Amino acid sequence: MPTMRILHIVVDLREAVRGLLHVEVEIPVQSATVAALTTPLWIQESHRDNGPIAGIAGLHFWACNRMLRWRRNPMVASEFHVDVPPNAEIIHASFDAIVTRKVTRRIVMLGWEHVLLYPSHRNIAHISIQAQVIIPRGWGVSTALQNLGPVHSSDTPDGSGKILAYQPTRLGRLADSPILTGLHFSALPITSDHRHMLCVAGDTAESVAIPKATLGKLAELVRETCSVFGSRHYDVFYFLLALTDHWPECGGAEHYDSCDIYMPSKALLGAETLREYGPLLAHEFIHSWNGKYRRPEGHAPPDFATPLDGRLLWVYEGLTQYYEGVISVRSGIVSPQSYLAELARNVAWLQGRSGRLWRSTEDTGTGARLRASSSWENWERSTQDYYVEEVMLWLEVDAIIRTESNGSRSLDHFSRIFFGSRVTTEPRMIPYTLEGIVSHLNKVVSHDWHSLFCRKVLNPSPHVNVEGIERSGYQFVRKDSPQAGQSKDDSITDAIWNSVGVRVGKDGRVQDVRRYGPGDVAKLAPQQTISKIDGEAFNLHKFAVTIHSRKGNDSPIRLTMTQEGDEWSTNIRYVEGLWYPWLERQPGTIDILSQILKSEGKCHGGGDSS
């Protein structure tokens, strides 16, 4: 199919502080027809249909000096039908995109999915588009669109902003290139070749003054990641970070040659906070290889209207999550002790996922678009278990490769071949299938990989997969105190959950109950409140101490419960006491996990990363 004439889009960010992005689009059309136009619907990075259609207001179309009639497709809410008059070759659209996330009074992270409007039923690889962005005067800006060529800059007529005109590109490429801009801004090279840039916008000038020690750790992160995958698939990679205390959560999204991440304002200012937030940078960077360059076939549709197939998210996200932890340790951001503590905590968390009795990990990916209910989340298994669960799987795969090759090969060898492809390229995409993964794993070490994946991923598995931990020379054990590296507050809440299967807040409100656990047997449920324990007022510490005191003691824990004005009593019977998860070395075994976490120390064809 031939490439259509070029679209033009202008996005004015000067009123983003009010939650409004002003958008104008010029769209080539065929005269005397009905043009079908659409906004993005399925967003790859979120794995679901959460496009911006509900956030569009003030939509108007015009051509030939008159307004045009439009109506929404009654069956597809993201599609608009516009009557094109005779002799009109271009129609103009204007609207406001209403944004409630990723903007503050000093920071804007522009995701193009919020502002795109383009012809429906076309392959986005065949749609060319040229973008302009208007940013407030004096703000800094960065984006991977700079990789496309020179950026033309000019002032707005009233002097209140700067107009940035980027080189024309394909619509899919534009959509994958967010823009970060902010009043307090810095752009710093992570590596000496300037191929990896840290671009930060923050609440204050202090928050963007990144210490040299942090840049050094991030340089190690880049080097260790390049060591795993070898060849890269970008020219310059931009870590776009919004450092703010005014967004309620921390998170990020992957792109070919950039990532957009938001975290607290002091996240990069010290070793302690970097240990907590640094792994997120590793995760999104790894996605440049697994998730962008290579991605599941079902996540590579020709447009943003085709539903995404999430069956292989256990590879897309699960393998990335595994390497997030490994690379964070190899680069010195996370200590081996903290890694072991987190791995132990995740095993305990997964053991408590009662939804694993009926739902496979694969199905949590297939159903990624489903929204979690406000109750019984654990039984529903609605959280994205394909992240944490598959860390255990890929640890097992890594351990199998290392043991069956007598230590001569590892999962890194597979990743270098499969995701690195042994050749450096510009951003591009090659889909993968389960059959392709199995075939390439067998090229590294011959094993019945398909049967392993069927048992551990494709079918429900009532027991947590600890075979990778055991193959790596460790064992999961329960102890009376938290392992070094576990948060004290989190460990108490987790220990109560691990023991009696009740997740409860500081106010006594029950948040979740593990099906078939002691709390479930006692008929506890979300939205109830524990007001008393053995006749005394509730507090978390009291609950933990009481559970601990019942170890080996068959006398029940008496709870006074309230809900909707009712009050009643119930008993929890539990004699195993309060416990915390640990990983310990198995005597007489090889410490393969330490080998996995050991720094690679070199790049394999990835260019200068020093």
Secondary structure, DSSP 8 states (H G I E B T S, - for coil): ------EEEEEE-TTGGGTEEEEEEEEE--TTSEEEEE----BGGGTB---SGGGEEEEEEEETTEE--EEE-TT-TTEEEEE--TT-SEEEEEEEEE--SSB-SSEEEE-GGGT--EESSS-GGG-EEEEEEEEETT-EEEEGGGGGS--EEEE-TTSSEEEEE---EEHHHHHT--EEEESEEEEEESSTTS-EEEEEEESSTGGG---HHHHHHHHHHHHHHHHHH-S-S-SSEEEEEEE-SSSS--EEEE-SSEEEEEE-TTTTSSHHHHHHHHHHHHHHHHTTTBTTTEEEGGG--SSSSS----TTHHHHTHHHHHHHHHHHHHTTSS-HHHHHHHHHHHHHHHHT-GGGGT--HHHHHHTTTS---SS-HHHHT-S-HHHHHHHHHHHHHHHHHHHHTTTS--HHHHHIIIIITTS--SS--EEE-HHHHHHHHHHHS---HHHHHIIIIIS--SS---HHHHHTTEEEEEESS--TTS-HHHHHHHHHHHHHSEEE-TTSBEEEE-TTSHHHHTT--TT-EEEEETTEE--HHHHHHHHHHTTT----EEEEEEETTEEEEEEE---S---EEEEEE-TTS--HHHHHHS---S-SSS----
